[in-house]
């Protein structure tokens, strides 16, 4: 193969372009008014707008929640280079996570509803939509008279993120219960109703299953609502919407009601129709994040006393906060600080209670003498008291409706039942012992009065000893005398509630009146329910049994190596402060309770999972350890899958189902016209037909063999790819390289099989049905796009290892890059061959359809009959354009690789041949990069010969000694920029091509009405970019005009379009030639330039200096 020297290339370029030289022109760039950016403001808003808008000077008062300050508003530029608002919004939404809908008090001055989200690890308030119509906003942005917008359109913001598949999560400030109300009380009597509503307090339920809830009536009182259904509690709109759909509810307001003084609708609500079955609060390119995190204050609990008489269990924050004596029960009216004393854990101890329940488990076993104190002259009259560490305390262990998640609890009301319930969380047998005077339970049948005997039938407690022999007893009459009673049942005496309840329980099953009895002379009583049935009451604590948690599924159930994501797992009896594990290589952080699951009786817990980059692949067991020692395990709960991205989908090598039948019918002897009577001529045509039939059948066999062998190789490749994902390239270097070698060999054989298939396919394109053609093309497109991404990733990984001590490390990554590159270019060639053949087929088919209509009526009278074929032709041209874009990007990166990768080999080369090898290595590189740059200068978007200048930088940065520690900061800066520019151009072209696929026939035909000439700006920025892209124009044989020409119905239209396309092609070629010449010349060189300055402006002289070693131009 002939090799071109730099001198020959330079001479050819001079001869070709010297007469066309003109001043250097830069590539097309976005104007500042048209460039869209993503930026944030110091107040916390994330916005999208034009560069003009970002650079405009704002004051803090111009921003929402910025107050009235006249100080300049600081802004941070987060990303730039977008051509439309939609493009910039998509970039934001794709990378958002933890998107939430928030509500603020309407009196706060800001939006009542707004969105927040995490973008690049920072949480912002989102402002993605314009304040009003798009056209007006863009106009003001471009002119500098931008819309600062103190108003906020929450509906538009919601629509913006929903259009990208994101459903904002609304985490309720208060847990919500969904209830079905049948009616409520009012001052005018009962009110019947039949409606669903939300409440923020837990409804009550009695033994009969009847439920009710008390709600504020808006006048300082409450109303009691009778309930038919109760669901909840729910922590967010995701879970609530699931239950709403079960009951076929569309919308429900949250509690409490919220109104605006100016009449705006600020009521928080949930609309079930707006929440899909599998909602996500993160973008397509992001991972789910943990929604809530445990408040650190809720992970440090203590046991303490107040005023040396009240025993509390609360957070350390609560303990540290001073309270006044008047805020303490029985503390008087003094505003002096009440005394507090830490009881456990001791000061200076390393022990820590991570949850309320853990602290409770440490307290209750050491309580004794748990009883009820009674003081009729004080309020509250009854208290729960106990002895702790030898001292008697009044217990204040209750903490309201949400005890585990209340950081500070302060209430002047005493909840006797709440204290008992708290004690029973650890031991259900605990019942405060209530003592009283010796008392008898009697059933009175009658008593005497001044008017005579009176019959009775009631139970009562008496303190005077009854006469069991006569069956009677006496009680004071209140006037110094007594009443005598007859009784048929006398039980007792009793001095405590334990014994009394034991006697009352069997009686209460026969007579409901003794479920509760009042104590004589005391304003209190005893109820059977005070001691749950089936337990033996105790007045002292005991060590709690370890909990028995249970686990259900984890969502999501898999993630990749090196991922960090939020997961939700369902569990029962898991306690705050628990430890959660998923095995080696995975860290589970900050497990946090999130509320009840909407579809089961389990509860939701959230946590963050960090997966090591080399964590072992496979299923993992979720294990939870409670602080009390209880544990549970869920096998195969989570799976670690291959890091990076999944393997690219294979090409579906389709063999047309009708191929054999079509070959047979098209090559039979019957195809020879009967009018040919000459036996020799007839035999010649028969032989030709049979030869064609043999060729077609050989092509068919080649397709079948190629398909089958390619499938066999693919099955062998799959386990090798999985093994490589399991291995770390450095720690398992030898095995990894062996697997890579095997994979390279197998994929080479697979490409050969696909090539064999392709050779046959080109003969039989006409045999593909429309569905088969679309399926085949779709699989090629998916694989090509995927391989383009993989090649870029492999290239980036190779560049990271450019400057390392170990040559083999870089070489392994280069081999992986070369493998992906070969696969990509092979797939693109296969795809483009199929596209070209398919264009020919569709052109012939359209010609036949037009001919049939013209023969029938003299013109194409029914264009709709052509539409499906015309659309297929248009889409095939789009495939050709996309294929060209991807192929060019591959060659660009290959050229950059030739520039950017060789310094890694210089050390090895230098060891082998010292400086003698330098000239050869650099000469080869210079030749290759010049050839690439000549061909792909337009795609690079930079000086076509810049690679050689970059080589010069390398030369002067090189040290003959050890290169391992040299940073080479300037070595690849230009190529990095070129690579970024090229990828942006490629990505932008792909996005616009994909958008064109969604255009209707009418929208495509309308292209003809616009300015399609070179440099035209008659479209939006994206279409303008594609219309002026030479690569797209060349690969599609005419760009946007070619797409519109697919819908021509007359010869005159076709001739006119071909004429205009020829003119446009000539103009583009001339423009390309001028730009390439400018790239070669660099700048106009004046005669007074010194040799040194000319060296920097003439890249070819630089190459000659490097390769030939001559001074300033060489020989």
Buried (B, 14 or more C-beta within 10 A) or exposed (E): EEEEBBBEBBEEBBEBBEEEBEEBEEEEEBEEBBBBBBBBBBBBBBBBBBBBBBEBEBBBBBBBBBEEEEEEBEBEEBBBBBBBBBBBBBBBBBBBBBBBBBBBEBEEEBBBBBBBBBBBEEBBBBBBBBBBEEEEBBEBBBEEEBBBBBEBBBEBBBEBBBEBBBBBBBBBEBBBBBBBBBBBBEEEEEEEEEEBBBBBBBBEEEEEEEBBBBBEBEEEEEBBBBBEEBBBBBBBBBBBBBBBBEEEBEEBBBBBEBEEEEEEEBBBEBEBEBBEEEBBBBBEEBBBBBBBBBEEEBBBBBBBBBBEBBBBBBBBBBBEEEBBBEBBBBBEEEEEEBEBEBBBBEEEEEEBBBBBBBBBBBBBBBBBEBBBBBEEEEEBBBBBBBBBEEEBBBBBBBBEEEBEBBBEBEEEEBBBEBBBEBBBBBBEBBBBBBEBEEBBBBBBBBBBEEEEEEEBEEBBBBBBEBEEEEBBBBBEEEEEEBBBBBBEEBBBBBBBBBEBBEBBBEBBEEEEEBBBBEBBEBEEEBBBEBBEEEEEBBBBBEEBEEBEBEBBBBBBEEBBBEBBBBBBBBBBBBBBBBEBBBBEBBBBEBBBBBBBBBEEEBBBBBBBBBBBEBBEBEEBBBBBBBBBEBBBEBEEBBBBBBBBEEBBEBBBBBBBEEBBEBBEEBBEEEEBEEEEEEEEEBEEBBEEBEEBBEBBBEBBEBBBBBBEBBBBBBEBBEEBBBBBBBBEBEEBBEBBBBBBEBBBEBBBBBBBBBBBBBBBBEBBBBBBEEEBBBBBBEBBBBBBBBBBEBBBBBBBBBBEBBBBEEBEBBBBBBBBBBBBBBBBBBBBBBBBBBBBBBBEBBEEBBEEBBEEBBEEEEEBEEBEEBEEBBBBBBBBBBBBBBBBBBBBBBBBBBBBBBBBBBBBBBBEBBEEEEEEBBEEBBBBBBBBBBBBBBBBBBBBBBBBBBBBBBBBBBBEBBEEEEBEEBEBEEBBEBBEEBBEBBBEBBBBBBBBBEBBEEBEBEEBBEBBEBEBBBEBEEBEBBBBBBBBBBBBBBBBBBBBBBBBBBBBBEEEBEEBBBEBBEEBBEEBEEBBEBBBBBBBBBEEEEEEBEEEEBBEBBBBBBBBBBBBEEEEBBE
